[in-house]
Amino acid sequence: MKTTCTFQHRPKPGSLAWAGLARFAVCLWLGLALMSTAAVAQQPPNVVVIMTDDLSEQVFDEASGRGFLPTIASRLVNQGTRFRQSFTTQSLCCPSRATFLTGQYTHNHGVESNTPPDGSISAFDDRSTLATWLDAAGYRTGYVGKYLNGYGSDRNRRSPLDDPTYVPPGWDDWQALITGTMYNYVLNDNGTLIDYGEDPAEPPEEYQTDVLAERAVAFVDAAATAPFFLTVAPVAPHFEVAPGVSSCRLFPNSLRSIRPAPRHQGSAGQVPLPQGTAFNEQDVTDKPTWVQAAPLLSERSIDCLGNIYRDQIESLRAVDDLTASLIAALERRGVLGNTIVVFTSDNGYLFGQHRLTGKNVIYEESIRVPLVVRLPGSTALRLIEQLAVNIDLAPTIAAWAGATPTLTVDGRSLVPLLANPELPGWRKRFLLEHGDVRGSGNSTGVRTGSRDTEYPNTVFIQFDNGERELYALDADPAQLESRHLDQPDTAAALGALASELRLCSGTTCRELEDQ
């Protein structure tokens, strides 16, 4: 229906003409509101990514289930889509973050570890990333928090990327951490270095996660009419790279941990360390020699792991506060209804499974990561059981933004899967790549899903030294018994597929994942 609003002269209060003017004002307001709504509807969505560090699904579910993450649970999970089969192709910080920025497998972006010469930021080509793609598409881009390992180290000066004042291309607002401590750290504010929380004062208001929250909110508040892309990457719950921050109160530096915000210290004190069937595994004769060489965990080590577990949960509470501040800022600006929020982690973490602590292995606790996507208008929890991999994040965000990647992307957009969780023809498997593990050499493997009818829900890995592992996860979800010796044909077939995937690029990767 077409509506016309006119008036010819200034009427007197109480007159019929005055009533007409009032109707005109209401009509004008409605017209402007409709124009504004139409403009918002036509504008590409804002995208906010919250990238935690070393957050396993186990810790995420524990913290959420015990009520420690009220905002993440109520505003993201319960109003969004949870991917229950979400993985990282290499469960190590720097390679995984390079994959997030490029949508490529490790063998294509070239960041194979956390340290030079084959890893760290010095091995990364930042000329084509999510930032440059979205910047070219008209987005205002912002980065807050941890970037790639080695950033700003200024030790080797292998490239300009080692310079602590360096700002990578494509980022309009750059707020990157130089150090990975919760106090006494340095932040690069668009090329200017700022010191925070110098010892011994350690003021609570300069707790790292809280400062990152302030910087992220400032970015949202300063964003103009252009759509924006913001990545917020707190160090939590990763251990602090600092001397003396130990999980064992009586044995400094025996196992490293993270300090929670002062307001949250001790809040998870009654949470026990989970000890499932894989915990401190007694018989590891089926596993590679480097696992066999790992001693059984002592009571002291188990106590230390319990402290790390609780410290991780407590450190996540500030991440939940950060999320609450971001959502409040989006609501205050009136843009939450046109903003997509993604919550995930770069890799998982083992807490004593198979006698191991840490990551960079093919066990499920290491390669599984939480992935939640809150779309505009979403009001209820949805679960997706299809395989989602961190190579998919960059092409998904590019698709939301209408941006064009300027390199060959190995992953695929999750947009069709979000529209139809039962989408036929979705990937059957993906590649696992890990660097040298305690002398066994690099490893290449395959993780399949339920759609792989020949080898459903199976994980296989082969090391440079010839050792192998093969687990049928439906029968053995804890990965207690490797079947590589009694199922040689399956191991050979998946080994050949892993070798092919290790050489794939772009379309060939997707074809091998689907065939």
Secondary structure, DSSP 4 states (H G I P E B T S, - for coil): --------S-PPTTSHHHHHHHHHHHHHHHHHHHHHHHHHHHSPPEEEEEEESS--HHHHHHHHHTTS-HHIIIIIITTSEEESSEE-SS-SHHHHHHHHHH---HHHH---SSSTTTSSGGG--TTSSHHHHHHHTT-EEEEEE--STTTT--SS-SSGGG-TT---TT-SEEEEESS--SSSEEEEETTEEEEES-TTT--GGG-HHHHHHHHHHHHHHH--SS-EEEEEE--TTSPPSSTT-BSSTTSTTSSB--PPPGGGTTTTTTPPPP--TTBT-S--TTS-HHHHTSPPPPHHHHHHHHHHHHHHHHHHHHHHHHHHHHHHHHHHTT-GGGEEEEEEES---EESBTT-EESSSSSHHHHB--EEEE-TT--S-EEE-S-EEGGGHHHHHHHHHT---SS---S--SHHHHH-TT-TT---EEEEEE---TTS--EEEEEE-TT-SSSTTEEEEEETTS-EEEEETTT-TT--S--TTT-HHHHHHHHHHHHHHTT--THHHHHHHH-
